[in-house]
Amino acid sequence: MLYPLKFKPLYKERIWGGRRMAEAFGKKLPEGKKIGESWELSGVEGNLSVVSNGKLAGNNIEELIEVYMGDLVGDSVYEKFGLEFPLLIKFIDAADVLSIQVHPDDKLAAERHNAYGKTEMWYVLDNDPGAELCLGFNRKVSREEYLDSVKNGNLPELLDRVKVKPDDAYFIPAGTIHAIGKGLLVAEIQQTSDITYRVFDWNRVDDNGNPRELHTELAVDAINFGDHEEYNVTVSPKKGEAAQMQSCPYFASSVLSVNGEMVRPYVELDSFVIYICLEGKADLVWEKGRETIKKGETMLIPAEIDEITLEGDAKIIEVYIPGK
């Protein structure tokens, strides 16, 4: 019988990273490193998450899917993705601004990299005063104007800047030019993909004085130069209630405001469910047992579990793969 699974975080050193996750979540970060990302649940090749709790501790996510198949991820999910877990869950600590970048969609990623594209979503957990996101262009921009701005170094002037605060949420379809600003701690939900086209890095250099690689030519065919989109999907559920933020072909996400007892029925859901705990803690009670999730933890609920009762006081992001 499967049970709710926790995993060992995979910490990623980044030029723009910091130490905020140690203070915010009590994570034991590698000493002296700028940690920009904590991969909480990953099926990315070479970065497979390993179970940290219960009898399956020590097994990675691919090994579990190979053994438990649809019981773990859902029959339709297994049929489509096989042994590859389809979502990547991260915490991101932007102690400095990230590069301006874009991700390809499924079609372009398949043609170029034999991989999936990267549609993603951000949930703001903490911010310094004035922190902002760059999301899309601030007006209609042509391909030619974009290329000129990259050549002349004034690309940031074309981007829409959004001031943010904790509990703001933004959905970023593949093809959206974007950047996470300085002073932000966010949770990220994304397709399983590590393909990023970097187009501007604020003239930054590494410790050896070298700039990071840019992907200008690759990026131009990935960028959506169409109409401006609405990226804000923020919701504010009342205590004891759930509110959906986004549903797209790649994932659906809701905020659960747990206050006392909350029942989440999954019997008709042919998918795993992921919980990302943002505040407080809660007990997960199911037919065969009980497990606790607390702030800064991520948990995978196997598809074979038909119902979870949450008991406690917590704010949790719920994520799953929607049906057809």
DRENLOMAR-493584 format. One record per residue (C-alpha): residue number from 0; chain; y negated, z, x negated. Coordinates in pm, 1 decimal, m for minus. Layout:
num=NUM; cadena=A; north=Y; up=Z; east=X
...
This chain:
num=0; cadena=A; north=0.0; up=0.0; east=0.0
num=1; cadena=A; north=m337.1; up=m102.6; east=m140.7
num=2; cadena=A; north=m638.1; up=129.3; east=m142.6
num=3; cadena=A; north=m1015.9; up=105.5; east=m211.5
num=4; cadena=A; north=m1055.4; up=8.7; east=m576.7
num=5; cadena=A; north=m1316.2; up=105.6; east=m834.7
num=6; cadena=A; north=m1365.4; up=m83.2; east=m1160.4
num=7; cadena=A; north=m1492.6; up=m15.7; east=m1511.3
num=8; cadena=A; north=m1845.8; up=m155.9; east=m1554.6
num=9; cadena=A; north=m1893.0; up=m436.8; east=m1806.4
num=10; cadena=A; north=m2222.3; up=m374.3; east=m1987.1
num=11; cadena=A; north=m2420.4; up=m674.5; east=m2113.3
num=12; cadena=A; north=m2682.3; up=m646.7; east=m2386.0
num=13; cadena=A; north=m2988.3; up=m863.4; east=m2312.5
num=14; cadena=A; north=m3313.2; up=m929.0; east=m2497.7
num=15; cadena=A; north=m3501.2; up=m816.4; east=m2184.8
num=16; cadena=A; north=m3274.3; up=m518.9; east=m2101.7
num=17; cadena=A; north=m3339.1; up=m144.9; east=m2113.0
num=18; cadena=A; north=m3181.3; up=195.3; east=m2043.6
num=19; cadena=A; north=m3276.5; up=247.5; east=m1679.7
num=20; cadena=A; north=m2920.4; up=248.7; east=m1544.6
num=21; cadena=A; north=m2841.1; up=564.5; east=m1740.3
num=22; cadena=A; north=m3119.4; up=753.2; east=m1563.1
num=23; cadena=A; north=m3077.7; up=591.9; east=m1219.8
num=24; cadena=A; north=m2698.5; up=603.1; east=m1193.8
num=25; cadena=A; north=m2580.5; up=828.2; east=m1475.9
num=26; cadena=A; north=m2403.0; up=536.9; east=m1643.2
num=27; cadena=A; north=m2281.6; up=596.0; east=m1999.0
num=28; cadena=A; north=m2445.2; up=299.8; east=m2169.7
num=29; cadena=A; north=m2362.0; up=195.0; east=m2527.4
num=30; cadena=A; north=m2587.6; up=380.7; east=m2769.0
num=31; cadena=A; north=m2894.1; up=201.0; east=m2900.6
num=32; cadena=A; north=m2840.5; up=m114.0; east=m2690.9
num=33; cadena=A; north=m3075.9; up=m289.5; east=m2450.6
num=34; cadena=A; north=m2847.2; up=m316.1; east=m2149.4
num=35; cadena=A; north=m2974.6; up=m573.4; east=m1904.7
num=36; cadena=A; north=m2670.5; up=m607.0; east=m1680.3
num=37; cadena=A; north=m2381.0; up=m397.5; east=m1557.3
num=38; cadena=A; north=m2113.5; up=m625.5; east=m1415.7
num=39; cadena=A; north=m1961.8; up=m402.8; east=m1149.3
num=40; cadena=A; north=m1701.7; up=m644.5; east=m1014.6
num=41; cadena=A; north=m1628.0; up=m970.8; east=m1193.2
num=42; cadena=A; north=m1373.4; up=m1249.0; east=m1183.3
num=43; cadena=A; north=m1556.3; up=m1453.3; east=m1446.9
num=44; cadena=A; north=m1317.4; up=m1586.3; east=m1709.5
num=45; cadena=A; north=m1326.2; up=m1363.9; east=m2016.8
num=46; cadena=A; north=m1500.2; up=m1088.2; east=m1815.8
num=47; cadena=A; north=m1236.1; up=m972.0; east=m1569.6
num=48; cadena=A; north=m1298.7; up=m632.9; east=m1411.2
num=49; cadena=A; north=m1034.3; up=m364.8; east=m1469.7
num=50; cadena=A; north=m940.2; up=m101.0; east=m1210.0
num=51; cadena=A; north=m1043.8; up=255.2; east=m1298.4
num=52; cadena=A; north=m891.5; up=460.2; east=m1013.0
num=53; cadena=A; north=m549.2; up=530.9; east=m867.0
num=54; cadena=A; north=m205.6; up=389.7; east=m941.6
num=55; cadena=A; north=m340.0; up=40.1; east=m1020.3
num=56; cadena=A; north=m575.4; up=163.7; east=m1295.5
num=57; cadena=A; north=m564.3; up=m62.8; east=m1599.5
num=58; cadena=A; north=m490.2; up=m382.7; east=m1406.0
num=59; cadena=A; north=m756.0; up=m653.7; east=m1394.6
num=60; cadena=A; north=m874.6; up=m830.2; east=m1081.2
num=61; cadena=A; north=m684.6; up=m1152.1; east=m1156.5
num=62; cadena=A; north=m356.6; up=m965.0; east=m1203.4
num=63; cadena=A; north=m408.1; up=m790.5; east=m870.2
num=64; cadena=A; north=m476.9; up=m1115.1; east=m684.7
num=65; cadena=A; north=m165.5; up=m1270.2; east=m841.8
num=66; cadena=A; north=50.0; up=m987.3; east=m705.2
num=67; cadena=A; north=m115.9; up=m902.8; east=m373.0
num=68; cadena=A; north=m274.9; up=m1239.8; east=m281.8
num=69; cadena=A; north=m408.0; up=m1240.4; east=75.7
num=70; cadena=A; north=m338.6; up=m869.7; east=123.3
num=71; cadena=A; north=m610.5; up=m804.7; east=m132.7
num=72; cadena=A; north=m865.4; up=m1082.0; east=m78.3
num=73; cadena=A; north=m773.2; up=m1229.4; east=260.8
num=74; cadena=A; north=m545.4; up=m1524.3; east=331.7
num=75; cadena=A; north=m825.7; up=m1779.4; east=375.6
num=76; cadena=A; north=m1002.1; up=m1654.5; east=61.1
num=77; cadena=A; north=m680.6; up=m1679.5; east=m140.3
num=78; cadena=A; north=m613.7; up=m2027.1; east=m3.6
num=79; cadena=A; north=m956.7; up=m2146.6; east=m117.3
num=80; cadena=A; north=m1006.3; up=m1964.1; east=m448.2
num=81; cadena=A; north=m657.2; up=m1882.6; east=m571.1
num=82; cadena=A; north=m662.4; up=m1628.1; east=m854.4
num=83; cadena=A; north=m1039.3; up=m1649.7; east=m903.4
num=84; cadena=A; north=m1231.1; up=m1366.7; east=m737.8
num=85; cadena=A; north=m1520.6; up=m1548.1; east=m565.0
num=86; cadena=A; north=m1809.0; up=m1301.0; east=m606.6
num=87; cadena=A; north=m1983.5; up=m1132.3; east=m898.6
num=88; cadena=A; north=m2160.8; up=m800.8; east=m838.6
num=89; cadena=A; north=m2419.9; up=m676.5; east=m1089.1
num=90; cadena=A; north=m2691.7; up=m422.4; east=m1148.6
num=91; cadena=A; north=m2983.7; up=m571.8; east=m1344.3
num=92; cadena=A; north=m3234.9; up=m371.1; east=m1549.5
num=93; cadena=A; north=m3534.0; up=m591.2; east=m1629.6
num=94; cadena=A; north=m3726.0; up=m381.8; east=m1882.6
num=95; cadena=A; north=m3900.6; up=m710.1; east=m1966.4
num=96; cadena=A; north=m3941.9; up=m1029.5; east=m1766.5
num=97; cadena=A; north=m3641.0; up=m1261.7; east=m1744.7
num=98; cadena=A; north=m3666.8; up=m1630.7; east=m1826.4
num=99; cadena=A; north=m3771.8; up=m1880.1; east=m1561.2
num=100; cadena=A; north=m3444.2; up=m2042.4; east=m1464.9
num=101; cadena=A; north=m3242.6; up=m2230.5; east=m1206.2
num=102; cadena=A; north=m2874.0; up=m2250.6; east=m1115.3
num=103; cadena=A; north=m2684.1; up=m2562.1; east=m1003.6
num=104; cadena=A; north=m2522.1; up=m2594.6; east=m662.8
num=105; cadena=A; north=m2147.9; up=m2640.5; east=m613.7
num=106; cadena=A; north=m2160.2; up=m3019.5; east=m637.1
num=107; cadena=A; north=m2356.9; up=m3035.9; east=m961.7
num=108; cadena=A; north=m2168.3; up=m2744.0; east=m1119.9
num=109; cadena=A; north=m1836.9; up=m2911.3; east=m1039.9
num=110; cadena=A; north=m1948.8; up=m3241.1; east=m1192.7
num=111; cadena=A; north=m2090.3; up=m3087.4; east=m1510.2
num=112; cadena=A; north=m1891.2; up=m2770.0; east=m1569.5
num=113; cadena=A; north=m1583.2; up=m2781.0; east=m1345.4
num=114; cadena=A; north=m1715.7; up=m2460.8; east=m1191.5
num=115; cadena=A; north=m1881.7; up=m2320.9; east=m881.8
num=116; cadena=A; north=m2257.5; up=m2314.5; east=m838.0
num=117; cadena=A; north=m2464.1; up=m2000.4; east=m813.1
num=118; cadena=A; north=m2626.0; up=m1889.1; east=m491.6
num=119; cadena=A; north=m2734.9; up=m1528.0; east=m522.4
num=120; cadena=A; north=m2914.1; up=m1237.2; east=m359.8
num=121; cadena=A; north=m3123.1; up=m950.6; east=m496.8
num=122; cadena=A; north=m3174.8; up=m602.5; east=m354.5
num=123; cadena=A; north=m3458.4; up=m406.5; east=m519.6
num=124; cadena=A; north=m3355.7; up=m53.0; east=m617.3
num=125; cadena=A; north=m3652.3; up=62.8; east=m824.4
num=126; cadena=A; north=m3970.9; up=m83.4; east=m968.0
num=127; cadena=A; north=m4268.1; up=m13.8; east=m1187.9
num=128; cadena=A; north=m4608.9; up=m43.3; east=m1018.3
num=129; cadena=A; north=m4705.2; up=m407.7; east=m969.4
num=130; cadena=A; north=m4355.9; up=m544.5; east=m1042.8
num=131; cadena=A; north=m4292.4; up=m889.3; east=m900.3
num=132; cadena=A; north=m4044.0; up=m1171.3; east=m860.5
num=133; cadena=A; north=m4102.7; up=m1541.5; east=m917.3
num=134; cadena=A; north=m3940.7; up=m1729.0; east=m628.0
num=135; cadena=A; north=m3979.4; up=m2102.2; east=m586.0
num=136; cadena=A; north=m4296.3; up=m2306.0; east=m621.3
num=137; cadena=A; north=m4627.1; up=m2191.2; east=m473.7
num=138; cadena=A; north=m4688.4; up=m2536.0; east=m321.7
num=139; cadena=A; north=m4528.1; up=m2877.3; east=m296.6
num=140; cadena=A; north=m4443.2; up=m2985.4; east=m652.5
num=141; cadena=A; north=m4308.9; up=m3324.0; east=m757.8
num=142; cadena=A; north=m4046.3; up=m3380.9; east=m1024.0
num=143; cadena=A; north=m4309.4; up=m3545.0; east=m1246.7
num=144; cadena=A; north=m4557.4; up=m3257.9; east=m1208.2
num=145; cadena=A; north=m4284.2; up=m3009.8; east=m1290.2
num=146; cadena=A; north=m4187.3; up=m3196.1; east=m1607.7
num=147; cadena=A; north=m4552.1; up=m3213.9; east=m1715.7
num=148; cadena=A; north=m4591.6; up=m2839.4; east=m1662.4
num=149; cadena=A; north=m4284.3; up=m2767.9; east=m1874.1
num=150; cadena=A; north=m4412.5; up=m2996.0; east=m2150.0
num=151; cadena=A; north=m4759.0; up=m2836.4; east=m2141.9
num=152; cadena=A; north=m4633.0; up=m2477.4; east=m2120.7
num=153; cadena=A; north=m4799.7; up=m2394.8; east=m1788.5
num=154; cadena=A; north=m4492.5; up=m2379.2; east=m1563.9
num=155; cadena=A; north=m4564.4; up=m2015.3; east=m1457.5
num=156; cadena=A; north=m4881.7; up=m2137.7; east=m1282.7
num=157; cadena=A; north=m4666.5; up=m2335.4; east=m1036.3
num=158; cadena=A; north=m4444.5; up=m2045.7; east=m929.1
num=159; cadena=A; north=m4482.9; up=m1826.0; east=m622.7
num=160; cadena=A; north=m4512.7; up=m1459.3; east=m723.3
num=161; cadena=A; north=m4398.0; up=m1187.2; east=m484.2
num=162; cadena=A; north=m4489.1; up=m819.1; east=m517.3
num=163; cadena=A; north=m4183.9; up=m608.6; east=m435.2
num=164; cadena=A; north=m4082.2; up=m250.7; east=m361.0
num=165; cadena=A; north=m3752.1; up=m61.7; east=m326.9
num=166; cadena=A; north=m3525.0; up=m182.7; east=m44.1
num=167; cadena=A; north=m3675.0; up=m532.8; east=m42.3
num=168; cadena=A; north=m3404.5; up=m801.5; east=m37.2
num=169; cadena=A; north=m3424.4; up=m1170.3; east=m130.2
num=170; cadena=A; north=m3179.1; up=m1456.6; east=m87.5
num=171; cadena=A; north=m3193.8; up=m1724.1; east=m360.4
num=172; cadena=A; north=m3002.6; up=m2046.0; east=m284.5
num=173; cadena=A; north=m2879.6; up=m2254.4; east=m577.4
num=174; cadena=A; north=m3156.2; up=m2490.0; east=m686.1
num=175; cadena=A; north=m3435.0; up=m2231.4; east=m647.4
num=176; cadena=A; north=m3648.0; up=m2187.9; east=m958.4
num=177; cadena=A; north=m3693.6; up=m1815.3; east=m1015.0
num=178; cadena=A; north=m3737.3; up=m1517.3; east=m1247.4
num=179; cadena=A; north=m3702.2; up=m1139.3; east=m1219.6
num=180; cadena=A; north=m4021.3; up=m973.2; east=m1336.7
num=181; cadena=A; north=m4070.4; up=m683.5; east=m1576.4
num=182; cadena=A; north=m4001.0; up=m330.9; east=m1453.7
num=183; cadena=A; north=m3736.4; up=m396.3; east=m1188.9
num=184; cadena=A; north=m3391.3; up=m253.1; east=m1121.3
num=185; cadena=A; north=m3196.2; up=m469.2; east=m877.2
num=186; cadena=A; north=m2849.0; up=m512.9; east=m735.7
num=187; cadena=A; north=m2729.7; up=m873.1; east=m743.5
num=188; cadena=A; north=m2466.1; up=m1045.5; east=m531.0
num=189; cadena=A; north=m2370.9; up=m1395.2; east=m642.1
num=190; cadena=A; north=m2103.5; up=m1660.1; east=m651.0
num=191; cadena=A; north=m1862.8; up=m1631.5; east=m941.0
num=192; cadena=A; north=m2055.9; up=m1840.4; east=m1190.0
num=193; cadena=A; north=m2225.9; up=m1775.7; east=m1521.8
num=194; cadena=A; north=m2416.3; up=m2106.7; east=m1536.6
num=195; cadena=A; north=m2789.3; up=m2068.5; east=m1597.5
num=196; cadena=A; north=m3041.0; up=m2338.3; east=m1688.8
num=197; cadena=A; north=m3329.1; up=m2169.3; east=m1872.0
num=198; cadena=A; north=m3655.5; up=m2365.6; east=m1850.9
num=199; cadena=A; north=m3922.8; up=m2125.2; east=m1981.2
num=200; cadena=A; north=m3882.7; up=m1800.4; east=m2176.6
num=201; cadena=A; north=m4243.1; up=m1682.6; east=m2209.2
num=202; cadena=A; north=m4251.0; up=m1795.0; east=m2576.7
num=203; cadena=A; north=m4022.2; up=m1504.3; east=m2660.1
num=204; cadena=A; north=m3818.8; up=m1482.2; east=m2982.3
num=205; cadena=A; north=m3522.0; up=m1268.1; east=m3086.2
num=206; cadena=A; north=m3509.3; up=m1013.6; east=m3370.2
num=207; cadena=A; north=m3468.8; up=m1300.3; east=m3616.4
num=208; cadena=A; north=m3772.7; up=m1486.0; east=m3486.1
num=209; cadena=A; north=m3570.3; up=m1752.9; east=m3305.8
num=210; cadena=A; north=m3647.0; up=m1870.5; east=m2952.6
num=211; cadena=A; north=m3364.3; up=m1886.9; east=m2701.0
num=212; cadena=A; north=m3221.3; up=m2222.8; east=m2603.5
num=213; cadena=A; north=m3386.9; up=m2406.0; east=m2313.1
num=214; cadena=A; north=m3210.6; up=m2646.0; east=m2075.5
num=215; cadena=A; north=m3498.1; up=m2859.9; east=m1950.8
num=216; cadena=A; north=m3304.6; up=m3182.5; east=m1903.4
num=217; cadena=A; north=m3012.0; up=m3014.0; east=m1729.7
num=218; cadena=A; north=m3242.2; up=m2814.3; east=m1501.9
num=219; cadena=A; north=m3449.7; up=m3096.2; east=m1356.3
num=220; cadena=A; north=m3158.1; up=m3237.3; east=m1154.9
num=221; cadena=A; north=m3066.7; up=m2890.1; east=m1028.0
num=222; cadena=A; north=m3409.3; up=m2789.9; east=m895.3
num=223; cadena=A; north=m3486.8; up=m2811.6; east=m524.7
num=224; cadena=A; north=m3822.4; up=m2989.7; east=m494.2
num=225; cadena=A; north=m3806.2; up=m2980.3; east=m113.9
num=226; cadena=A; north=m3997.6; up=m2769.1; east=135.3
num=227; cadena=A; north=m4079.0; up=m2404.6; east=63.1
num=228; cadena=A; north=m3809.2; up=m2166.6; east=185.9
num=229; cadena=A; north=m3828.5; up=m1813.7; east=319.9
num=230; cadena=A; north=m3641.8; up=m1595.4; east=71.9
num=231; cadena=A; north=m3715.6; up=m1248.4; east=213.7
num=232; cadena=A; north=m3417.4; up=m1106.2; east=404.3
num=233; cadena=A; north=m3524.1; up=m739.4; east=405.0
num=234; cadena=A; north=m3391.0; up=m517.1; east=683.9
num=235; cadena=A; north=m3445.3; up=m150.2; east=770.8
num=236; cadena=A; north=m3149.4; up=m9.0; east=964.3
num=237; cadena=A; north=m3191.3; up=316.0; east=1155.0
num=238; cadena=A; north=m2986.0; up=611.7; east=1040.1
num=239; cadena=A; north=m2623.9; up=568.7; east=1136.7
num=240; cadena=A; north=m2658.9; up=195.1; east=1191.3
num=241; cadena=A; north=m2590.8; up=m131.4; east=1008.7
num=242; cadena=A; north=m2817.6; up=m434.1; east=974.7
num=243; cadena=A; north=m2719.9; up=m776.0; east=842.1
num=244; cadena=A; north=m2939.6; up=m923.7; east=570.7
num=245; cadena=A; north=m2781.9; up=m1262.5; east=510.8
num=246; cadena=A; north=m2484.3; up=m1477.0; east=601.5
num=247; cadena=A; north=m2414.5; up=m1801.0; east=417.3
num=248; cadena=A; north=m2094.3; up=m1988.7; east=330.4
num=249; cadena=A; north=m2057.9; up=m1783.8; east=10.5
num=250; cadena=A; north=m2109.3; up=m1427.6; east=133.6
num=251; cadena=A; north=m2241.0; up=m1210.7; east=414.9
num=252; cadena=A; north=m2429.8; up=m890.9; east=339.8
num=253; cadena=A; north=m2548.3; up=m591.9; east=541.6
num=254; cadena=A; north=m2711.3; up=m255.9; east=475.8
num=255; cadena=A; north=m2521.9; up=47.1; east=609.1
num=256; cadena=A; north=m2729.9; up=358.8; east=665.1
num=257; cadena=A; north=m2455.0; up=621.0; east=676.1
num=258; cadena=A; north=m2559.1; up=946.8; east=840.8
num=259; cadena=A; north=m2260.6; up=1153.0; east=945.9
num=260; cadena=A; north=m1976.8; up=927.3; east=1055.0
num=261; cadena=A; north=m1974.8; up=546.1; east=1073.8
num=262; cadena=A; north=m1672.6; up=334.5; east=1167.6
num=263; cadena=A; north=m1646.0; up=m17.3; east=1020.9
num=264; cadena=A; north=m1375.3; up=m231.2; east=1187.7
num=265; cadena=A; north=m1233.7; up=m513.3; east=970.7
num=266; cadena=A; north=m919.0; up=m611.4; east=1162.5
num=267; cadena=A; north=m1061.0; up=m955.2; east=1253.5
num=268; cadena=A; north=m1211.9; up=m1012.3; east=909.5
num=269; cadena=A; north=m992.1; up=m1228.6; east=686.4
num=270; cadena=A; north=m1164.8; up=m1111.7; east=369.0
num=271; cadena=A; north=m1198.3; up=m827.2; east=124.5
num=272; cadena=A; north=m1508.2; up=m606.9; east=164.5
num=273; cadena=A; north=m1728.9; up=m479.8; east=m117.9
num=274; cadena=A; north=m1934.4; up=m160.6; east=m95.8
num=275; cadena=A; north=m2229.3; up=m109.1; east=m333.6
num=276; cadena=A; north=m2365.5; up=245.2; east=m302.5
num=277; cadena=A; north=m2743.3; up=257.7; east=m346.7
num=278; cadena=A; north=m2814.6; up=616.4; east=m243.4
num=279; cadena=A; north=m2621.1; up=936.7; east=m176.7
num=280; cadena=A; north=m2243.8; up=946.5; east=m140.9
num=281; cadena=A; north=m1981.5; up=900.3; east=127.5
num=282; cadena=A; north=m1610.0; up=945.6; east=181.9
num=283; cadena=A; north=m1412.2; up=637.0; east=280.5
num=284; cadena=A; north=m1133.7; up=734.7; east=518.8
num=285; cadena=A; north=m857.7; up=490.0; east=615.1
num=286; cadena=A; north=m508.3; up=514.5; east=761.2
num=287; cadena=A; north=m342.1; up=610.9; east=433.5
num=288; cadena=A; north=m603.6; up=816.2; east=250.4
num=289; cadena=A; north=m954.9; up=905.9; east=143.1
num=290; cadena=A; north=m1178.1; up=795.8; east=m146.3
num=291; cadena=A; north=m1537.4; up=882.3; east=m241.4
num=292; cadena=A; north=m1818.4; up=646.7; east=m338.7
num=293; cadena=A; north=m2147.5; up=764.8; east=m482.4
num=294; cadena=A; north=m2480.5; up=619.2; east=m594.9
num=295; cadena=A; north=m2436.5; up=348.1; east=m858.4
num=296; cadena=A; north=m2069.9; up=280.2; east=m776.9
num=297; cadena=A; north=m1910.2; up=m36.4; east=m639.7
num=298; cadena=A; north=m1582.3; up=m42.7; east=m449.9
num=299; cadena=A; north=m1348.2; up=m319.7; east=m332.7
num=300; cadena=A; north=m1183.4; up=m269.7; east=6.9
num=301; cadena=A; north=m860.8; up=m475.2; east=27.5
num=302; cadena=A; north=m831.7; up=m718.6; east=317.5
num=303; cadena=A; north=m519.9; up=m544.5; east=449.8
num=304; cadena=A; north=m722.4; up=m233.7; east=540.5
num=305; cadena=A; north=m823.6; up=m286.0; east=902.7
num=306; cadena=A; north=m1076.1; up=m4.6; east=943.2
num=307; cadena=A; north=m1287.3; up=226.3; east=729.2
num=308; cadena=A; north=m1459.9; up=541.4; east=851.6
num=309; cadena=A; north=m1754.7; up=639.4; east=633.5
num=310; cadena=A; north=m1844.5; up=1008.7; east=627.2
num=311; cadena=A; north=m2154.4; up=1139.6; east=451.1
num=312; cadena=A; north=m2514.9; up=1052.1; east=382.6
num=313; cadena=A; north=m2554.8; up=725.0; east=194.6
num=314; cadena=A; north=m2709.3; up=380.3; east=183.7
num=315; cadena=A; north=m2451.0; up=111.2; east=111.9
num=316; cadena=A; north=m2457.7; up=m266.3; east=83.2
num=317; cadena=A; north=m2154.4; up=m422.0; east=254.0
num=318; cadena=A; north=m2043.5; up=m767.3; east=136.4
num=319; cadena=A; north=m1762.3; up=m999.9; east=243.8
num=320; cadena=A; north=m1670.5; up=m1367.3; east=270.2
num=321; cadena=A; north=m1747.1; up=m1490.9; east=624.3
num=322; cadena=A; north=m1493.7; up=m1694.5; east=819.3
num=323; cadena=A; north=m1530.3; up=m2059.8; east=903.7
